[in-house]
């Protein structure tokens, strides 16, 4: 079965950095979308970063150059390097995957079929 496991979430002060990791197992698809989402209490789930087999990396408007998504295909792992974190970045962060290569072209999240359990990021001022 497909399984996604996130790690790297932590508590950090504003201006700090974190690197989130998501390791996938049982995911053999050559066509794919892989993304990071986040959800804060009382707020909608929103896209943070997304990459697919047909599109270059896309970021949410709030990222403003602070985050970088990368992949290590040999390790079946994707990373989200987050720098200059702000209190507004506090949320549960989820990695997601989907065999469709077009998910990054949509702002929605309901169509993504594989999700990790989430890792908490807390940024204090």
C-alpha positions as CSV (number, residue, x, y, z in Angstrom):
1,X,0.0,0.0,0.0
2,X,1.0,3.6,-0.4
3,X,2.2,5.2,2.8
4,X,3.4,8.7,3.4
5,X,5.3,9.7,6.6
6,X,6.2,13.2,7.5
7,X,8.8,14.4,9.9
8,X,10.7,17.5,10.9
9,X,7.9,19.6,12.5
10,X,8.9,21.4,15.6
11,X,8.6,24.6,17.6
12,X,10.7,27.4,16.5
13,X,11.0,31.1,17.0
14,X,10.1,33.6,14.3
15,X,12.9,33.9,11.8
16,X,14.0,30.3,12.3
17,X,14.1,27.4,9.9
18,X,12.8,23.9,9.6
19,X,13.1,21.2,7.1
20,X,10.2,18.9,6.7
21,X,10.6,15.4,5.2
22,X,8.1,13.1,3.6
23,X,9.0,9.5,2.8
24,X,6.8,7.5,0.5
25,X,6.6,3.8,0.3
26,X,4.7,1.6,-2.1
27,X,4.4,4.4,-4.7
28,X,5.6,3.2,-8.1
29,X,3.9,5.8,-10.3
30,X,6.0,7.5,-13.0
31,X,3.2,10.1,-13.5
32,X,2.6,11.9,-10.2
33,X,1.9,15.0,-8.2
34,X,3.5,15.5,-4.8
35,X,2.6,18.4,-2.6
36,X,2.7,20.0,0.9
37,X,-0.4,21.4,2.5
38,X,-1.0,23.0,5.8
39,X,-4.0,23.6,8.0
40,X,-4.3,25.8,11.0
41,X,-7.1,25.5,13.5
42,X,-10.3,27.1,12.2
43,X,-8.7,27.7,8.7
44,X,-9.0,26.0,5.4
45,X,-6.4,23.6,4.2
46,X,-4.1,25.4,1.8
47,X,-1.4,24.4,-0.6
48,X,2.2,25.2,0.4
49,X,4.2,23.7,-2.4
50,X,3.6,21.3,-5.2
51,X,5.6,19.5,-7.9
52,X,4.6,17.0,-10.5
53,X,6.0,15.0,-13.4
54,X,4.8,17.6,-15.9
55,X,5.1,20.9,-14.0
56,X,7.8,22.7,-12.2
57,X,7.5,23.5,-8.5
58,X,4.7,25.9,-7.5
59,X,4.3,27.6,-4.2
60,X,1.5,29.3,-2.3
61,X,1.4,33.0,-2.5
62,X,2.3,33.3,1.2
63,X,5.6,31.5,0.7
64,X,7.2,34.6,-0.8
65,X,10.5,32.9,-1.6
66,X,11.0,31.5,1.9
67,X,10.4,27.8,1.2
68,X,12.0,25.4,-1.2
69,X,10.6,22.0,-2.2
70,X,13.1,19.3,-3.3
71,X,13.1,15.6,-4.0
72,X,15.4,12.7,-3.4
73,X,14.0,10.2,-5.8
74,X,16.5,7.5,-4.7
75,X,15.1,7.7,-1.2
76,X,11.5,8.3,-2.2
77,X,11.6,11.4,-0.1
78,X,10.6,15.0,-0.6
79,X,11.6,17.9,1.5
80,X,10.3,21.3,2.3
81,X,12.9,23.7,3.5
82,X,11.3,26.5,5.3
83,X,13.3,29.6,6.2
84,X,12.4,32.9,7.9
85,X,9.4,31.3,9.5
86,X,6.6,33.5,10.7
87,X,3.9,32.9,13.4
88,X,1.4,32.8,10.6
89,X,3.1,29.6,9.4
90,X,2.0,27.8,12.5
91,X,-0.1,24.8,11.2
92,X,-0.2,21.1,10.8
93,X,1.7,20.3,7.6
94,X,0.8,17.4,5.5
95,X,2.4,15.8,2.5
96,X,0.3,14.4,-0.2
97,X,0.7,12.4,-3.4
98,X,-1.5,11.5,-6.3
99,X,-1.0,9.5,-9.6
100,X,-2.5,12.4,-11.6
101,X,0.3,14.7,-12.8
102,X,-2.1,17.7,-12.9
103,X,-2.9,18.2,-9.3
104,X,-0.6,21.2,-8.9
105,X,-2.7,23.1,-11.4
106,X,-5.6,23.1,-9.0
107,X,-5.9,25.0,-5.7
108,X,-8.1,22.3,-4.3
109,X,-7.1,19.4,-2.1
110,X,-10.0,17.0,-2.1
111,X,-8.9,15.1,-5.1
112,X,-5.5,14.1,-3.6
113,X,-5.7,10.5,-2.7
114,X,-2.7,9.8,-0.5
115,X,-1.9,11.7,2.6
116,X,0.5,11.6,5.5
117,X,-0.5,11.9,9.1
118,X,0.9,15.4,9.4
119,X,3.7,17.1,11.3
120,X,3.1,20.1,13.6
121,X,5.0,23.4,13.0
122,X,4.7,26.0,15.6
123,X,6.3,29.4,15.2
124,X,6.4,31.7,18.2
125,X,7.1,35.4,18.1
